Amino acid sequence: VQLQASGGGLVQAGGSLRLSCVVSGDTLSTMNVAWFRQAPGKEREFVAVMRWGRAPYYSTTSMKGRFTISKDNTKNTLYLQMNNLEPEDTAVYYCAAGSTTTIASYLSTLDKYDYWGQGTEVTVSS
């Protein structure tokens, strides 16, 4: 399974970006697919996950309400719509995929994912 993330870039605070992650080698519709991010000098943190057959689950942080995760099974592509971006959102954003069956909150940890994309960099200027 391979994941290819794209869509990052430089944006001013208050702006929007949409990240994409194309999955190949498996069917997106039968996997848990998620976004994580890693800011400079910080650990990688969970953003949101599209769960197989269930509603999406979001991080309970300031990202909630500003970020929306979605997917297009026909294109085998995962998306992250990011609105009202803040300088604190500056990070490398990674998509990940896995097939672990567990409760939503447990899907926020890195070990639940078997496959990772290379990351796409998002920089938000103030």
C-alpha positions as CSV (number, residue, x, y, z in Angstrom):
1,V,0.0,0.0,0.0
2,Q,1.3,3.4,-0.9
3,L,0.0,6.9,0.1
4,Q,0.9,10.1,-1.7
5,A,0.0,13.3,0.1
6,S,-0.2,16.7,-1.7
7,G,-1.8,20.1,-1.4
8,G,0.4,21.8,1.2
9,G,1.9,25.3,0.7
10,L,2.2,28.7,2.2
11,V,-1.0,30.5,3.2
12,Q,-1.8,33.5,5.3
13,A,-3.6,33.2,8.6
14,G,-7.3,33.0,8.1
15,G,-6.9,31.2,4.7
16,S,-7.8,27.7,3.6
17,L,-6.1,24.7,2.1
18,R,-7.3,21.3,1.0
19,L,-4.9,18.4,1.3
20,S,-5.2,15.2,-0.7
21,C,-3.9,11.7,-0.2
22,V,-4.1,9.2,-3.0
23,V,-4.0,5.6,-1.8
24,S,-2.9,2.8,-4.1
25,G,-2.5,-0.9,-3.5
26,D,-5.7,-1.3,-1.4
27,T,-9.3,-0.1,-1.3
28,L,-9.8,3.0,0.7
29,S,-13.4,2.0,1.6
30,T,-12.3,-0.9,3.8
31,M,-9.5,0.9,5.7
32,N,-9.2,3.5,8.5
33,V,-7.5,6.5,6.9
34,A,-6.3,9.4,8.9
35,W,-4.4,12.7,9.0
36,F,-1.6,13.4,11.5
37,R,0.7,16.5,11.7
38,Q,4.1,17.2,13.1
39,A,5.2,20.7,13.9
40,P,8.9,21.6,14.1
41,G,10.3,20.3,17.3
42,K,7.1,18.5,18.4
43,E,5.7,15.0,18.3
44,R,3.4,13.9,15.6
45,E,-0.2,14.5,16.6
46,F,-3.5,13.1,15.5
47,V,-5.8,15.3,13.4
48,A,-8.8,13.2,12.2
49,V,-9.7,9.7,10.9
50,M,-12.2,8.4,8.4
51,R,-13.3,5.1,10.0
52,W,-14.2,2.1,7.9
53,G,-18.0,2.1,7.8
54,R,-18.4,4.7,10.6
55,A,-18.5,8.4,11.1
56,P,-15.2,10.4,11.1
57,Y,-13.5,11.1,14.4
58,Y,-11.6,14.3,15.1
59,S,-9.0,15.4,17.5
60,T,-10.5,17.3,20.5
61,T,-8.3,20.3,20.1
62,S,-8.5,23.7,18.4
63,M,-8.5,22.0,15.0
64,K,-12.0,20.7,15.6
65,G,-14.6,22.8,13.7
66,R,-12.0,24.2,11.4
67,F,-10.8,21.0,9.7
68,T,-13.0,18.5,7.8
69,I,-11.9,15.1,6.7
70,S,-13.6,13.3,3.8
71,K,-12.9,10.7,1.1
72,D,-13.8,9.8,-2.4
73,N,-13.9,6.0,-2.7
74,T,-14.1,6.2,-6.5
75,K,-10.8,8.1,-6.6
76,N,-9.3,6.2,-3.6
77,T,-8.4,9.6,-2.2
78,L,-8.6,11.1,1.3
79,Y,-9.0,14.8,1.8
80,L,-8.5,17.3,4.6
81,Q,-10.2,20.7,4.2
82,M,-8.6,23.2,6.5
83,N,-10.3,26.6,7.1
84,N,-9.4,29.6,9.1
85,L,-5.8,28.5,9.4
86,E,-3.7,29.8,12.2
87,P,0.1,30.0,12.5
88,E,0.0,27.2,15.0
89,D,-1.2,24.9,12.2
90,T,2.2,25.1,10.6
91,A,3.4,21.5,10.3
92,V,4.1,18.6,8.0
93,Y,0.8,16.8,7.4
94,Y,0.9,13.1,7.0
95,C,-1.8,10.7,5.8
96,A,-1.9,7.1,7.2
97,A,-3.9,4.0,6.7
98,G,-4.6,0.9,8.7
99,S,-7.1,-1.8,9.3
100,T,-7.3,-2.1,13.1
101,T,-10.8,-2.6,14.5
102,T,-11.1,-0.5,17.7
103,I,-13.0,2.3,19.3
104,A,-12.6,5.7,17.7
105,S,-10.4,7.3,20.4
106,Y,-7.8,4.5,20.1
107,L,-7.3,5.4,16.4
108,S,-5.6,8.6,17.5
109,T,-2.3,6.8,18.1
110,L,0.4,6.2,15.5
111,D,0.7,2.5,16.2
112,K,-2.8,1.8,14.7
113,Y,-1.6,2.6,11.2
114,D,0.5,0.4,9.0
115,Y,1.1,2.7,6.1
116,W,2.2,6.3,5.9
117,G,2.5,8.9,3.2
118,Q,5.6,11.1,2.8
119,G,4.0,14.2,4.2
120,T,3.1,17.6,2.7
121,E,4.2,20.8,4.3
122,V,1.8,23.5,5.4
123,T,3.1,27.0,6.5
124,V,0.7,29.6,7.8
125,S,2.0,33.1,8.0
126,S,0.7,35.7,10.5
